[in-house]
Every structure is written in C-alpha cells, then in structure tokens.
Amino acid sequence: MSVRSLLLASIVAIAVPVVAVAQDAQPEQAQPAKEKKICRRGPPATGSIMMSRPICHTKAEWAKIDEQNERDTHRVLGHVGSLQPNGAQ
C-alpha cells in the first residue's frame, strides 16, 4: 500500500464517523420542545387546612384528569337519586 492510499483510507475512516454523528445530532434539534407544565393546588395535607402542594401536569394530562373527574361526578350524582326511600319524591 502506498503512503497516499494509506493516508486516503485514514481520512475516510475519520470522516465517516464524524458525518454520522452530525446526522444524528440534527433530529434531536428538530424534536418539539417539552410541553409546558401547568400547576394547580392539590388538596391540603392531612391535618392541615392551609398546606397544600402544587400538582403539575401538561395541558393534555389535565384534560384527561378533568374528563375523568366529570365522569365520576355524574356517576355519583346519578346514584344519589337512587338512594331516596320508595315513598319520597
């Protein structure tokens, strides 16, 4: 092998991984930013009427939580009517 072909092979061996690393770095920059967290006050800690801790979720997570809370409320309120005595209206 001549010095010239050895030098060329060395340059190619060094350049290929550098190109691969540069290509891998580009998709990371293109990823969307993390969703912003929205914090709400949670229920007070047991034994305290003032100390509540913030609970933080993304907007999509809060939407799911709110939907579930709404379903639970309607389910419970629907059962309240069935608790009335037979003669009561």
Sequence and secondary structure as in RCSB ss.txt:
>XXXX:A:sequence
MSVRSLLLASIVAIAVPVVAVAQDAQPEQAQPAKEKKICRRGPPATGSIMMSRPICHTKAEWAKIDEQNERDTHR
VLGHVGSLQPNGAQ
>XXXX:A:secstr
  HHHHHHHHHHHHHHHHHHHHHHHHHHHHS     EEEEEEEE TT SS EEEEEEEHHHHHHHHHHHHHHHHH
HHHHHGGGS TT  
